[in-house]
């Protein structure tokens, strides 16, 4: 079990503790120690010592109503309370006591010095040493010499590690990396023909597609040392520390050569240098050192660099050029066959029914990454346990896909009859418009059960196979399908609701892409009016045109969506009886399959 460590306390906590210890010592320990060295006597003893000339130094403390005095040799300090005595001064004069005006020291001077000066200094020095060791440990390791050292983790071949057989859906990427593993195992056959392996291999792709898993598979297959480090681990507070870590990493790698070095999320240190003054000098020095180590005057024979990123466009050109990263391996979202293989790989870890149609599940999970597919399989297993079964069924896998897409069912969300009818007509509107158009994906499922994502219902369409290209007609049909829900509400209830907000957003985004990116506008022809940034992280687009052109784009987007909205309204008007029949059936059943939908539609 992983150890759970308590949270680290801030530095101010330790200083407060030190101050509290000193205050308690001064208020409690010091008076007690002083009390142990001062003898309290009665006034009669004081008079007897005065008459016998045994007094040494006398101090009358009128404010505290007490008398402090010593014996003849000043070795013992006494204290007594004051008593009204008009003959006190004459008695003290006759006794030969000394009145010097100096305060009588009630404690040993050496002890007082040690407690008042030496002890606080010792406490603060000890506290400083402890905090220094703690900071050194957090910043660089168990001792102060750990500054600038690489914290890379080294792995060797393991029989229990991830292998290429555990990675599915990325055959091209595995082939590229398998070649590197074979070169490390037997470099002679490559040298005979004069071939050299790439110095660096850059894995690029969307999040969750398996870039890090592929690197782990290389570690599991290669019988050589494998160093793994994240790009953010090079970033330090002090200038020069990142570059020192790069030097130390490559020094260790060269000592273990041949070996593989894996840098995850390399964009943390490999961003383009803008050349502006006042930039991040630490990051640029780290990048410069990495460039030198990968292809400088000193060769790094036997060290192959693997790196992963989902922002390749942000990397410095000097880093991605041939000679440093000679090969770029795309790790894209899996296709239909890849999704089916990935599902089967993850299904080996759980108990699954034998009659599961993996091809159907893979088609339903269109657009899912490897990480999402692994989550779908795990959700199916969890659902089977919740329902008291010993294995996951195809229904569990289908429900888990819906959980990943739209969230869990909201069991406590109860729609009114009016809202339920509106949602039923809305979803049937989508499905009916899709079914009455050519080149539309078949309807798989329709439901009006609310989900935790905020959807009150949804219509699932599943393509029969892989779909890499979309024509203008197909895109227009898709926009019409998106507007079918609102069109059904307007046709039946003569009103509109807020339930079409997501449909409107998707239809507008698709129409704008047709005009600005896909060249499907008669006015602008094949001119790119938008530039896509971070294609693997959402694909945000920004306009690259004048304000007048942007106004024309907006006008054409409105006209395109409006035309498809009108087309959807015509389709539903022509099939009003089927719309009412299907909506009533969905209202009663709450969830219907695509087969049930087509049976009623074709009846």
C-alpha positions in Angstrom: 0.0 0.0 0.0 1.3 3.4 -0.9 2.5 5.4 2.2 0.3 8.4 3.0 2.6 11.2 4.2 1.3 14.1 6.3 1.3 17.5 4.5 4.5 19.6 4.9 4.2 22.5 7.4 5.2 26.0 6.3 8.5 27.6 7.6 6.6 30.1 9.8 5.3 27.1 11.8 8.8 26.2 13.0 9.7 29.8 13.9 6.5 30.1 15.9 7.3 26.9 17.8 10.8 28.2 18.6 9.4 31.5 19.9 6.8 29.7 22.0 9.5 27.5 23.5 11.6 30.5 24.5 8.6 32.4 25.9 7.6 29.4 28.0 11.1 29.0 29.2 11.4 32.7 30.3 8.0 32.8 32.0 8.1 29.4 33.7 11.6 27.9 33.9 13.6 31.1 34.7 11.4 32.2 37.7 11.5 28.6 39.0 15.3 28.4 38.7 15.6 31.8 40.4 13.4 30.7 43.1 15.6 27.7 43.8 18.6 30.0 44.4 16.9 32.6 46.7 15.9 31.8 50.3 12.7 33.3 51.6 12.9 34.2 55.4 10.8 36.0 57.9 11.4 39.6 59.1 12.6 38.3 62.5 15.5 36.5 60.8 16.4 39.7 59.0 16.5 41.6 62.3 18.6 39.0 64.0 21.1 39.0 61.1 21.2 42.9 61.3 21.8 42.8 65.1 24.6 40.2 64.7 26.2 42.2 61.9 25.7 39.3 59.4 24.3 41.4 56.6 26.2 42.0 53.4 24.4 44.0 50.7 20.8 45.2 51.2 18.3 46.3 48.5 14.9 47.7 49.6 12.2 47.2 46.8 9.4 49.4 47.9 7.3 48.9 44.8 7.2 45.1 45.4 7.1 45.5 49.3 10.1 43.3 49.9 13.7 43.4 51.0 16.5 41.5 49.2 19.8 41.0 51.2 22.8 38.8 51.3 25.0 37.4 54.0 28.3 38.8 55.0 30.2 36.9 52.2 27.6 37.6 49.5 27.2 33.9 48.9 23.5 33.5 49.7 20.6 35.8 48.7 17.7 36.2 51.0 14.3 37.8 50.6 11.7 38.9 53.1 8.6 41.0 53.2 8.7 44.6 54.5 7.1 45.5 57.9 6.4 49.1 58.9 9.5 49.9 61.0 10.6 53.5 61.6 14.0 52.3 63.0 14.8 50.3 59.9 17.3 52.7 58.4 19.1 53.3 61.7 19.3 49.5 62.3 20.8 48.9 58.9 23.4 51.6 59.5 24.4 50.1 62.8 24.6 46.6 61.3 27.3 47.7 58.8 25.2 46.7 55.7 26.2 48.1 52.3 23.9 50.4 50.3 25.6 50.6 46.9 22.5 51.3 44.7 23.3 48.2 42.6 20.6 45.5 42.0 21.4 42.3 43.8 21.8 39.5 41.3 19.4 36.8 42.3 20.8 34.1 40.0 24.2 32.9 39.1 25.7 35.3 36.4 27.0 32.4 34.4 23.7 30.6 34.5 21.9 33.8 33.6 24.2 34.4 30.6 23.8 30.9 29.4 20.0 31.0 29.6 19.5 34.5 28.3 22.0 34.5 25.4 23.5 31.2 24.6 20.3 29.1 24.7 18.3 31.2 22.3 21.2 31.3 19.8 21.6 27.6 20.0 17.9 27.0 19.4 17.8 29.3 16.4 21.0 27.7 14.9 19.5 24.2 15.3 16.3 25.4 13.7 18.2 26.9 10.8 20.2 23.7 10.3 17.0 21.6 10.2 15.3 23.9 7.8 18.4 24.0 5.5 18.5 20.2 5.4 14.8 20.1 4.6 15.1 22.6 1.8 18.1 20.8 0.3 16.2 17.5 0.4 13.2 19.1 -1.4 15.2 20.9 -4.0 17.9 18.4 -5.0 18.2 15.3 -2.9 19.4 14.1 0.5 22.4 16.5 0.6 23.5 19.9 -0.6 25.5 18.5 -3.5 22.3 17.3 -5.2 21.8 20.7 -6.8 21.9 20.3 -10.6 21.7 16.5 -10.5 19.4 14.7 -12.8 16.4 12.9 -11.2 15.9 10.6 -14.1 14.5 7.1 -13.3 16.4 4.2 -14.8 14.6 1.0 -15.9 16.0 -2.2 -17.3 14.3 -5.1 -19.1 11.6 -6.7 -16.9 9.5 -9.8 -17.5 6.5 -8.0 -15.9 6.8 -4.7 -17.8 4.8 -3.4 -20.7 5.6 -5.0 -24.1 4.7 -4.1 -27.6 2.1 -6.9 -27.5 0.3 -4.9 -24.7 0.0 -1.8 -27.0 -2.7 -2.1 -29.8 -4.0 0.3 -32.4 -0.7 2.0 -33.2 1.0 -0.4 -35.6 3.0 2.2 -37.5 4.4 3.7 -34.3 5.3 0.3 -33.0 7.1 -0.6 -36.2 9.2 2.5 -36.0 10.1 1.9 -32.3 10.6 -1.8 -32.9 13.3 -0.9 -35.4 15.2 1.1 -32.7 15.0 -1.9 -30.3 16.3 -4.2 -32.9 19.2 -1.8 -33.6 20.2 -1.8 -30.0 20.0 -5.5 -29.8 22.0 -6.1 -33.0 23.6 -2.9 -34.4 26.0 -5.0 -36.6 23.5 -5.7 -39.4 22.7 -2.0 -39.7 26.4 -1.0 -39.8 27.1 -3.5 -42.5 25.0 -1.5 -44.9 26.1 1.9 -43.5 22.9 2.8 -41.8 22.7 4.7 -38.6 19.8 5.0 -36.2 18.1 8.3 -35.6 19.5 10.2 -32.7 16.0 11.3 -31.6 12.5 10.1 -32.1 9.6 12.5 -31.4 6.2 11.0 -30.5 3.4 13.5 -31.2 -0.4 13.1 -30.9 -3.5 13.9 -28.8 -3.6 13.2 -25.1 -4.4 9.7 -24.2 -3.3 8.0 -27.4 -0.5 6.0 -25.8 2.7 8.0 -26.3 4.1 7.3 -22.8 2.9 3.7 -23.0 4.8 3.2 -26.2 7.9 4.5 -24.4 7.3 2.1 -21.6 7.0 -0.7 -24.1 10.4 0.2 -25.5 11.8 -0.1 -22.0 10.2 -3.5 -21.7 11.5 -4.7 -25.0 15.0 -3.3 -25.1 17.7 -5.1 -23.2 19.5 -1.8 -22.4 19.2 0.9 -19.7 16.2 3.2 -20.1 16.2 6.6 -18.5 12.9 8.4 -18.0 12.4 12.0 -17.1 9.7 14.6 -17.5 10.4 17.9 -19.2 9.1 19.9 -16.2 11.7 18.3 -14.0 14.4 20.3 -15.8 12.8 23.6 -14.8 14.3 25.1 -11.7 14.1 28.3 -9.7 17.8 29.1 -10.1 19.4 29.9 -13.4 21.7 27.2 -14.6 20.2 24.3 -12.6 18.2 23.0 -15.6 21.2 23.0 -17.8 23.2 21.2 -15.1 20.5 18.5 -14.9 20.7 18.0 -18.7 24.5 17.6 -18.5 24.2 15.1 -15.7 21.5 13.2 -17.5 23.5 12.7 -20.6 26.7 12.0 -18.6 24.8 9.1 -16.9 23.4 8.0 -20.3 26.9 8.0 -21.9 28.3 5.9 -19.1 25.5 3.3 -19.7 25.5 3.5 -23.5 24.0 2.0 -25.5 20.8 3.2 -23.8 17.5 5.1 -24.4 16.6 8.4 -22.8 12.9 9.3 -22.7 11.8 12.9 -22.0 8.0 13.2 -21.5 6.2 16.5 -22.3 9.4 18.0 -23.9 7.5 21.2 -24.8 8.1 22.3 -21.2 11.7 23.1 -22.1 11.7 22.9 -25.9 9.5 26.0 -26.7 10.5 28.3 -29.5 13.0 31.0 -28.5 11.4 34.4 -29.2 14.6 36.4 -28.8 13.0 39.0 -26.6 14.9 40.5 -23.7 13.7 39.7 -20.2 12.6 36.2 -21.1 13.0 33.0 -19.2 16.8 32.7 -19.2 16.6 29.4 -17.2 14.4 27.7 -19.8 16.5 29.0 -22.7 19.8 27.8 -21.1 18.2 24.4 -20.5 17.1 24.2 -24.1 20.6 25.3 -25.4 22.3 22.7 -23.3 19.8 20.0 -24.6 20.6 21.1 -28.2 24.3 20.9 -27.6 24.1 17.4 -26.0 21.9 16.0 -28.8 24.1 17.3 -31.7 27.1 19.3 -30.6 30.9 18.9 -31.0 30.9 16.0 -28.7 29.0 13.0 -30.0 26.5 11.0 -28.0 27.1 7.6 -29.8 24.8 4.9 -28.4 22.3 7.3 -26.8 18.9 7.4 -28.4 16.4 10.1 -27.4 12.7 9.5 -27.2 10.4 12.4 -26.5 6.7 12.9 -26.3 4.5 16.0 -26.8 1.0 17.0 -27.8 2.2 20.5 -28.9 4.7 19.9 -31.7 4.1 23.3 -33.3 5.5 25.1 -30.2 8.9 23.3 -30.3 12.0 25.2 -31.4 13.0 24.5 -35.0 16.6 23.8 -33.8 15.3 21.0 -31.7 13.1 19.3 -34.3 15.6 19.5 -37.2 17.2 16.3 -38.6 20.3 15.4 -36.6 18.5 15.9 -33.4 15.0 14.5 -33.8 15.4 12.8 -37.1 12.1 11.0 -37.0 8.6 12.1 -36.0 6.2 9.4 -35.1 2.5 10.4 -35.1 0.4 8.6 -32.5 -3.1 9.5 -33.7 -6.5 8.4 -32.5 -7.1 4.8 -33.4 -9.3 3.7 -36.3 -12.1 1.1 -36.1 -9.7 -1.8 -36.2 -7.4 -0.1 -33.7 -10.2 0.6 -31.3 -11.3 -3.0 -31.5 -7.8 -4.3 -30.8 -7.4 -1.9 -27.9 -10.7 -3.0 -26.3 -9.6 -6.6 -26.5 -6.2 -5.9 -24.9 -7.8 -4.1 -21.9 -10.6 -6.7 -21.8 -7.9 -9.4 -20.9 -7.6 -7.8 -17.5 -11.3 -8.3 -16.6 -13.9 -11.1 -17.0 -16.1 -10.5 -20.0 -19.0 -12.4 -21.5 -18.1 -14.6 -24.5 -20.8 -13.1 -26.8 -19.6 -9.5 -26.8 -19.5 -8.0 -30.3 -16.2 -6.0 -30.1 -16.7 -4.5 -33.5 -20.0 -3.0 -32.5 -18.6 -1.6 -29.3 -15.7 -0.2 -31.3 -18.1 1.5 -33.7 -20.0 3.0 -30.9 -16.8 4.4 -29.4 -15.9 6.4 -32.5 -13.3 9.1 -31.8 -12.2 7.6 -28.4 -8.5 7.6 -27.5 -6.7 4.6 -26.0 -7.0 6.0 -22.5 -10.8 6.5 -23.0 -11.2 3.0 -24.3 -9.4 1.7 -21.2 -11.7 3.7 -19.1 -14.7 2.3 -20.9 -13.7 -1.3 -20.2 -13.0 -0.4 -16.5 -16.4 1.3 -16.2 -18.1 -1.8 -17.6 -16.4 -3.9 -15.0 -17.4 -1.6 -12.2 -21.0 -1.6 -13.5 -21.1 -5.4 -13.5 -19.9 -5.4 -9.9 -22.6 -2.9 -8.9 -25.3 -5.1 -10.5 -24.0 -8.2 -8.7 -22.6 -10.0 -11.8 -19.3 -11.9 -12.0 -18.5 -10.7 -15.5 -19.1 -7.7 -17.8 -21.7 -8.0 -20.6 -22.1 -6.1 -23.8 -24.8 -4.0 -22.2 -22.3 -2.9 -19.6 -19.9 -1.9 -22.3 -22.6 0.1 -24.1 -23.6 1.8 -20.9 -20.0 2.6 -20.1 -19.6 4.3 -23.5 -22.6 6.5 -22.7 -21.1 7.3 -19.3 -17.9 8.5 -20.9 -19.8 10.5 -23.5 -22.7 12.0 -21.5 -22.1 11.0 -17.9 -24.1 8.9 -15.4 -27.9 8.8 -15.4 -29.4 11.4 -13.0 -31.8 9.3 -11.1 -33.0 12.2 -9.0 -33.8 14.4 -11.9 -37.5 14.2 -12.6 -38.9 16.0 -15.7 -42.4 17.3 -15.8 -44.7 15.8 -18.4 -44.4 18.9 -20.5 -40.6 18.9 -20.4 -40.5 15.2 -21.1 -42.7 15.6 -24.2 -40.5 18.5 -25.4 -37.3 16.4 -25.0 -39.0 13.4 -26.7 -39.9 15.5 -29.8 -36.5 17.1 -29.8 -34.6 13.8 -29.9 -37.0 12.2 -32.5 -36.5 15.4 -34.5 -32.7 14.7 -34.7 -33.2 11.0 -35.5 -36.0 11.5 -38.1 -34.0 14.2 -40.0 -30.9 11.9 -40.0 -32.9 8.9 -41.2 -34.6 10.8 -44.1 -31.3 12.1 -45.5 -28.7 10.1 -47.5 -25.1 9.6 -46.3 -26.1 9.9 -42.6 -24.9 7.6 -39.9 -27.6 5.2 -38.8 -29.3 5.8 -35.5 -28.1 3.5 -32.7 -30.0 4.7 -29.7 -32.4 7.4 -28.5 -33.0 8.3 -24.9 -34.6 11.0 -22.8 -33.1 10.0 -19.5 -31.1 13.0 -18.1 -27.4 12.6 -17.7 -24.9 14.2 -15.3 -23.2 16.2 -18.2 -26.4 18.3 -18.3 -28.0 16.6 -21.3 -31.7 15.9 -20.9 -31.5 13.3 -23.7 -29.4 12.4 -26.7 -29.5 10.6 -30.0 -26.5 8.3 -30.8 -25.5 7.7 -34.4 -22.9 5.1 -35.3 -21.1 4.9 -38.6 -20.8 1.5 -40.2 -17.0 1.7 -40.8 -14.1 4.1 -40.9 -14.9 7.6 -42.2 -11.9 9.7 -43.2 -13.5 12.2 -45.6 -16.7 14.2 -45.6 -18.3 15.8 -48.6 -20.1 19.1 -48.7 -23.4 17.3 -48.8 -22.6 15.2 -45.8 -21.6 18.2 -43.8 -24.8 20.0 -44.7 -26.8 16.9 -43.8 -25.0 16.9 -40.4 -25.9 20.5 -39.8 -29.5 19.8 -40.8 -29.6 16.9 -38.3 -28.3 19.2 -35.6 -31.1 21.6 -36.2 -33.7 18.9 -36.3 -34.3 19.0 -32.6 -35.2 22.8 -32.6 -37.2 22.4 -35.8 -39.4 19.7 -34.1 -40.0 21.9 -31.1 -41.1 24.8 -33.4 -43.3 22.6 -35.5 -45.1 20.9 -32.6 -45.1 23.4 -29.8 -44.8 26.7 -31.8 -42.0 27.7 -29.5 -38.3 27.1 -28.7 -36.5 25.9 -25.6 -33.0 26.1 -24.2 -32.4 22.4 -24.9 -30.9 23.1 -28.3 -27.9 25.2 -27.0 -25.3 22.5 -27.7 -26.8 21.7 -31.1 -26.6 25.4 -32.1 -23.0 25.6 -31.0 -22.0 22.5 -33.0 -23.9 23.5 -36.1 -22.3 27.0 -36.0 -18.8 25.6 -35.5 -19.3 23.2 -38.4 -20.7 25.8 -40.7 -17.9 28.2 -40.0 -15.3 25.5 -40.6 -16.9 24.8 -44.0 -16.4 28.4 -45.0 -13.1 29.3 -43.4 -11.1 26.1 -43.5 -12.6 23.6 -46.0 -13.0 26.0 -48.9 -16.7 25.2 -49.4 -17.8 28.8 -50.0 -18.4 30.1 -53.5 -17.3 33.7 -52.6 -14.0 32.8 -51.0 -13.1 29.7 -53.0 -10.0 27.9 -51.8 -8.8 30.5 -49.4 -7.9 29.7 -45.8 -9.5 32.3 -43.6 -8.7 30.6 -40.2 -5.5 29.2 -38.8 -5.7 26.2 -36.4 -3.6 26.2 -33.3 -2.9 23.3 -31.0 -4.4 20.8 -33.3 -4.0 18.0 -30.6 -5.4 20.2 -27.8 -8.8 21.2 -28.9 -7.8 22.8 -32.3 -8.7 26.4 -31.4 -8.9 28.5 -34.6 -8.3 32.2 -35.1 -9.4 34.4 -38.0 -6.7 35.6 -40.4 -8.7 38.2 -42.4 -9.9 41.7 -42.4 -12.9 43.0 -40.5 -14.9 43.3 -43.8 -14.2 39.6 -44.7 -15.1 38.5 -41.1 -18.5 40.2 -41.5 -19.1 38.3 -44.8 -18.1 35.1 -43.1 -20.6 35.7 -40.3 -23.3 36.4 -42.9 -22.6 33.2 -44.9 -22.5 31.1 -41.7 -26.0 32.4 -40.7 -27.3 31.7 -44.2 -25.9 28.2 -44.3 -27.3 27.2 -40.9 -30.6 28.9 -41.8 -30.9 26.9 -45.0 -30.3 23.6 -43.3 -32.8 24.6 -40.5 -35.4 25.2 -43.1 -34.6 21.8 -44.8 -35.0 20.0 -41.4 -38.4 21.8 -40.9 -39.6 20.6 -44.3 -38.5 17.0 -43.6 -40.4 16.9 -40.3 -43.5 18.6 -41.8 -43.6 16.0 -44.5 -43.4 13.2 -41.9 -45.5 14.7 -39.1 -47.4 11.5 -38.4 -44.2 9.5 -37.9 -42.8 12.3 -35.8 -45.9 12.1 -33.5 -45.9 8.3 -33.4 -42.2 8.0 -32.6 -42.2 10.8 -30.0 -45.2 9.1 -28.2 -43.4 5.8 -28.2 -40.2 7.4 -26.9 -42.2 9.3 -24.3 -43.5 5.9 -23.0 -40.3 3.9 -23.2 -37.8 6.6 -22.4 -35.1 4.7 -24.3 -35.4 3.0 -27.7 -32.9 1.3 -29.9 -32.1 2.1 -33.5 -33.8 -1.0 -34.7 -37.1 -0.1 -32.9 -36.9 3.4 -34.4 -36.4 2.1 -38.0 -39.2 -0.5 -37.5 -41.8 2.1 -36.6 -40.4 4.5 -39.3 -40.7 1.9 -42.1 -44.0 0.4 -40.9 
